[in-house]
Amino acid sequence: MGKIPFFNLRAGTDKIRPEIDEAVARVIDNTAFVLGPELEKFEEEFAAYCQASYCAGSSSGTSALHLILRGYGIGPGDEVITVPNTFIATAEAIEMTGAKTVLVDVREETSLIDPDGVAAAITPETKAILAVHLFGQCCDMDPLMEIARERNLIVIEDACQAHGAEYKGRRAGSLGHAAAFSFYPSKNLGAFGEGGAVTTSDKDLIARIKGLRHHAQFVKNEHADIGYNYRLDAMQAAILRVKLKHLDSWNDSRRRLARRYRERLAGDGISMPAERHDRKHVYHLFTIGCTDKEAVQKALSEADIGWGEHYPIPIHMQPAFSPLGKGEGSYPVAEKLMRELISLPMFPELTLEEVDQVCDVLKGAVSS
């Protein structure tokens, strides 16, 4: 049995290398490296893909989240509700505005935000709900939007792991008031470096975000606010335009691999997050839950199989967020999930035979 990597960037890149080379050459020939036509075309194409009216490219998923929060005027004295089981960037973006991060627990069967917990956490200072579409599956958005309508709140999608995911036939990026995407190289739609984007159907918001990302130049050479250097460069935009054409087929491959994992691991004492019938999961990550995680990790490593942890330390237990005053036990469901989850190999070029090999090792580790 050969080595099975956790993720393989080269395999996907080699297949589309001629298209990538042509796109890179086009940018070099045009010498429009910052803003310009390549970015504008990508923004149009990605907005249409997400079923949103507008898109603004940004330098990362983190900056996309920050721009949305700033664009809605969220800042000191405000509260934003999100979850503990996410990458720290979700909460960092809130703190970067001066607002307060308010955490609520998640539903164990999906690892996603619990709308009942959101409703209970709202105070007069609450301004937004930041729903994380974790691992590639959309949150239960209808009840979140209903809560927002009743309480006059903004709903922001952290869709950084959900490119192409769907909820009741609608795509991530069009479900809330605005959404943030990451194009980190390992994402379902990944750049050749850092990158991100905001999607929305709010015309005023997108105009403000496009100014803020460019040092708040709403008018050339005039800086009406304190802005940022949060632009997505043209080279990355051109590469993303190429890769966007392949995204649906790559996601189909991920879903096929996930089905094989589920079939092979069913009934073996291994827990797997539920895929809801009203959603299309795009499996940025395929995670399993194991009570003896260390033994399973050891077995995978000895078999030369890659694995990951996403994310073993919840937000409230990170040293940077100790001021929240929330210790262990504050969010028991999220803590349990993060304590037990292991991420298995998942990328479009992975084969069904390799999935079978991973499952054989897992079955042996669990049974022993």
PENOR-V166929 format. One record per backbone hydrogen bond with DSSP energy under -0.5 kcal/mol. NH is the residue of the N-H (numbers start at 1). CO is the residue of the C=O. E is the energy in kcal/mol with one decimal. If there is no record, write none. Layout:
nh=NH co=CO e=E
nh=NH co=CO e=E
This chain:
nh=4 co=304 e=-2.2
nh=5 co=3 e=-0.6
nh=12 co=8 e=-0.9
nh=13 co=9 e=-2.0
nh=14 co=10 e=-2.9
nh=15 co=11 e=-0.9
nh=16 co=12 e=-0.8
nh=16 co=13 e=-0.9
nh=17 co=14 e=-0.8
nh=20 co=16 e=-2.3
nh=21 co=17 e=-3.0
nh=22 co=18 e=-1.9
nh=23 co=19 e=-2.0
nh=24 co=20 e=-2.7
nh=25 co=21 e=-2.4
nh=26 co=22 e=-1.9
nh=27 co=23 e=-1.8
nh=28 co=24 e=-2.3
nh=29 co=25 e=-2.8
nh=30 co=26 e=-2.0
nh=31 co=27 e=-1.7
nh=32 co=27 e=-0.7
nh=33 co=31 e=-0.8
nh=35 co=232 e=-0.5
nh=40 co=36 e=-2.0
nh=41 co=37 e=-2.6
nh=42 co=38 e=-2.3
nh=43 co=39 e=-2.8
nh=44 co=40 e=-2.0
nh=45 co=41 e=-2.5
nh=46 co=42 e=-3.2
nh=47 co=43 e=-2.1
nh=48 co=44 e=-2.0
nh=49 co=45 e=-2.1
nh=50 co=46 e=-2.2
nh=51 co=48 e=-1.1
nh=52 co=47 e=-2.8
nh=54 co=200 e=-2.6
nh=56 co=198 e=-2.3
nh=58 co=196 e=-3.1
nh=59 co=230 e=-1.0
nh=64 co=60 e=-1.7
nh=65 co=61 e=-2.1
nh=66 co=62 e=-2.4
nh=67 co=63 e=-2.7
nh=68 co=64 e=-1.9
nh=69 co=65 e=-2.2
nh=70 co=66 e=-2.8
nh=71 co=67 e=-2.9
nh=72 co=68 e=-1.7
nh=73 co=70 e=-1.9
nh=74 co=69 e=-2.4
nh=76 co=97 e=-0.5
nh=77 co=98 e=-0.6
nh=78 co=75 e=-2.2
nh=79 co=125 e=-2.2
nh=80 co=100 e=-2.5
nh=81 co=128 e=-2.4
nh=82 co=102 e=-2.7
nh=84 co=104 e=-0.6
nh=86 co=84 e=-1.4
nh=90 co=87 e=-1.8
nh=91 co=87 e=-0.5
nh=92 co=88 e=-2.8
nh=93 co=89 e=-2.4
nh=94 co=90 e=-0.9
nh=95 co=91 e=-2.4
nh=96 co=92 e=-2.5
nh=97 co=93 e=-0.6
nh=97 co=94 e=-1.2
nh=98 co=95 e=-1.3
nh=99 co=94 e=-1.2
nh=100 co=78 e=-2.7
nh=102 co=80 e=-2.7
nh=102 co=100 e=-0.5
nh=103 co=101 e=-0.5
nh=104 co=82 e=-1.9
nh=107 co=112 e=-2.9
nh=110 co=107 e=-0.9
nh=111 co=107 e=-2.8
nh=112 co=107 e=-0.5
nh=114 co=105 e=-1.5
nh=115 co=113 e=-0.7
nh=117 co=114 e=-0.6
nh=118 co=114 e=-1.9
nh=119 co=115 e=-2.4
nh=120 co=116 e=-1.7
nh=121 co=117 e=-1.1
nh=121 co=118 e=-0.8
nh=122 co=118 e=-0.7
nh=122 co=119 e=-0.6
nh=126 co=123 e=-1.6
nh=127 co=79 e=-3.0
nh=128 co=79 e=-1.2
nh=129 co=154 e=-2.9
nh=130 co=81 e=-3.6
nh=131 co=129 e=-0.8
nh=131 co=156 e=-2.4
nh=133 co=131 e=-0.7
nh=133 co=158 e=-2.2
nh=134 co=132 e=-2.0
nh=136 co=133 e=-1.1
nh=137 co=134 e=-1.4
nh=141 co=139 e=-1.5
nh=144 co=140 e=-0.8
nh=145 co=141 e=-2.8
nh=146 co=142 e=-2.1
nh=147 co=143 e=-2.3
nh=148 co=144 e=-2.2
nh=149 co=145 e=-2.3
nh=150 co=146 e=-2.3
nh=151 co=147 e=-1.9
nh=152 co=148 e=-1.0
nh=153 co=148 e=-2.0
nh=154 co=127 e=-2.0
nh=156 co=129 e=-3.1
nh=156 co=154 e=-0.6
nh=157 co=178 e=-2.7
nh=158 co=131 e=-3.3
nh=158 co=156 e=-0.6
nh=159 co=157 e=-1.2
nh=159 co=180 e=-1.9
nh=162 co=159 e=-2.0
nh=164 co=162 e=-0.5
nh=165 co=162 e=-1.8
nh=166 co=280 e=-1.6
nh=167 co=170 e=-3.2
nh=168 co=278 e=-3.7
nh=170 co=167 e=-1.8
nh=172 co=165 e=-2.8
nh=174 co=171 e=-1.8
nh=177 co=155 e=-2.5
nh=178 co=155 e=-1.1
nh=179 co=199 e=-2.4
nh=180 co=157 e=-2.7
nh=181 co=197 e=-2.8
nh=183 co=195 e=-3.3
nh=187 co=184 e=-2.7
nh=190 co=188 e=-0.5
nh=191 co=183 e=-3.7
nh=196 co=58 e=-2.2
nh=197 co=181 e=-1.8
nh=198 co=56 e=-2.3
nh=199 co=179 e=-2.0
nh=200 co=54 e=-1.8
nh=201 co=177 e=-0.6
nh=203 co=201 e=-0.8
nh=206 co=202 e=-2.2
nh=207 co=203 e=-1.7
nh=208 co=204 e=-1.9
nh=209 co=205 e=-2.6
nh=210 co=206 e=-2.4
nh=211 co=207 e=-1.3
nh=212 co=208 e=-2.9
nh=213 co=209 e=-2.5
nh=214 co=211 e=-1.3
nh=215 co=212 e=-0.8
nh=215 co=228 e=-2.8
nh=216 co=211 e=-1.5
nh=217 co=211 e=-1.1
nh=217 co=214 e=-1.0
nh=218 co=216 e=-1.4
nh=219 co=222 e=-0.8
nh=222 co=219 e=-2.4
nh=224 co=216 e=-1.5
nh=224 co=222 e=-0.8
nh=227 co=225 e=-0.8
nh=228 co=212 e=-2.9
nh=230 co=213 e=-2.3
nh=230 co=228 e=-1.1
nh=233 co=231 e=-0.6
nh=234 co=33 e=-2.5
nh=235 co=33 e=-0.5
nh=237 co=233 e=-2.0
nh=238 co=234 e=-2.5
nh=239 co=235 e=-2.0
nh=240 co=236 e=-2.7
nh=241 co=237 e=-1.9
nh=242 co=238 e=-1.4
nh=243 co=239 e=-2.2
nh=244 co=240 e=-2.4
nh=245 co=241 e=-0.8
nh=245 co=242 e=-0.7
nh=246 co=243 e=-1.3
nh=247 co=243 e=-0.7
nh=247 co=244 e=-0.8
nh=250 co=246 e=-2.3
nh=251 co=247 e=-2.8
nh=252 co=248 e=-2.2
nh=253 co=249 e=-1.9
nh=254 co=250 e=-2.1
nh=255 co=251 e=-2.3
nh=256 co=252 e=-2.1
nh=257 co=253 e=-2.3
nh=258 co=254 e=-2.4
nh=259 co=255 e=-2.2
nh=260 co=256 e=-1.7
nh=261 co=257 e=-2.4
nh=262 co=258 e=-2.6
nh=263 co=259 e=-2.6
nh=264 co=260 e=-2.6
nh=265 co=261 e=-2.2
nh=266 co=262 e=-1.0
nh=268 co=265 e=-1.5
nh=270 co=265 e=-0.5
nh=271 co=269 e=-0.5
nh=271 co=289 e=-1.7
nh=273 co=287 e=-0.5
nh=274 co=109 e=-3.5
nh=276 co=274 e=-0.7
nh=279 co=276 e=-1.6
nh=280 co=166 e=-2.3
nh=281 co=279 e=-0.6
nh=282 co=136 e=-2.3
nh=284 co=135 e=-1.2
nh=285 co=135 e=-1.6
nh=286 co=344 e=-0.6
nh=287 co=285 e=-0.6
nh=288 co=342 e=-2.4
nh=289 co=271 e=-2.7
nh=290 co=340 e=-2.0
nh=293 co=290 e=-0.5
nh=293 co=291 e=-0.6
nh=296 co=292 e=-1.6
nh=297 co=293 e=-2.8
nh=298 co=294 e=-2.2
nh=299 co=295 e=-2.1
nh=300 co=296 e=-2.4
nh=301 co=297 e=-2.5
nh=302 co=298 e=-2.5
nh=303 co=299 e=-1.4
nh=304 co=301 e=-1.7
nh=305 co=300 e=-2.6
nh=306 co=4 e=-3.1
nh=308 co=343 e=-2.0
nh=314 co=312 e=-0.6
nh=315 co=84 e=-2.3
nh=317 co=314 e=-1.6
nh=318 co=315 e=-1.6
nh=321 co=318 e=-1.8
nh=322 co=319 e=-1.6
nh=324 co=321 e=-1.7
nh=325 co=322 e=-2.1
nh=327 co=325 e=-0.7
nh=330 co=327 e=-1.7
nh=332 co=329 e=-0.5
nh=335 co=331 e=-2.4
nh=336 co=332 e=-2.3
nh=337 co=333 e=-2.4
nh=338 co=334 e=-2.5
nh=339 co=335 e=-1.8
nh=340 co=336 e=-1.5
nh=341 co=337 e=-2.1
nh=342 co=288 e=-2.4
nh=343 co=308 e=-2.9
nh=344 co=286 e=-2.9
nh=344 co=342 e=-0.5
nh=346 co=6 e=-1.7
nh=350 co=347 e=-2.1
nh=355 co=351 e=-2.0
nh=356 co=352 e=-2.2
nh=357 co=353 e=-1.8
nh=358 co=354 e=-2.3
nh=359 co=355 e=-2.6
nh=360 co=356 e=-2.4
nh=361 co=357 e=-1.9
nh=362 co=358 e=-2.3
nh=363 co=359 e=-2.9
nh=364 co=360 e=-2.0
nh=365 co=361 e=-2.3
nh=366 co=362 e=-2.6
nh=367 co=363 e=-2.5
nh=368 co=364 e=-1.5
